[in-house]
Amino acid sequence: MFSLNRLMDKASGRTPRERLIWLMALLLGKGLSVDDFCAEYERTWNFQLNEERLSQSESELLKRVFDTVVWYTPVVEDRKNYPGFKSESEVFTVVAEVQQQLEHR
């Protein structure tokens, strides 16, 4: 699993779009924790990505991941009290589905 500092080094030189897709591959390959994935995906989406450079279908798919990661919490009690929060398994499921759809476009 990558440390966050090492991740930042490996992310340099990638476009924001490439970085989002790379982060998804790292998560699914167990090279990145869900906490770190969510933090980096959200940071890249909010502060580096220009959605206008994505096709409409890419934007919709990658936004689906974003809409999941912003509601992720590792705290079970929070998910019980606030049904909108997402679990680790929900993040994995959405990322796997989106990655598969991106590969088959």
C-alpha positions, 0 to 999 in steps of 0.5 A: 500500500502506498503512503500518502507522500509516495502517492503524491510523487507517483501522481505527478505528471498525470492529468487530473482525469488520469489521476482519478482513473489511476486512483481507482485502479490503486484502490481496487488493487488494494494499493491505497486505503479507502480513506486515502482514496476518498481524500485524494479523489475528492481533492483532485475533483474539487481543485484540479479537474476541469470537467469541461475537458471530459466527455459527458459520459466520462464526467457522469461516471467520474462524478458518480464516484465523487458523489460516493466518496464525499459521503464515505465514513469509516464510522459505523455509528455514523452510517447507522444514524445518517443513512446517506453516509457510505461504507467502504464496501459501497465505495469499492462497489461504485469504483469497480462499476465505474471502472468497468464502464470506463473500460467498455466505452 
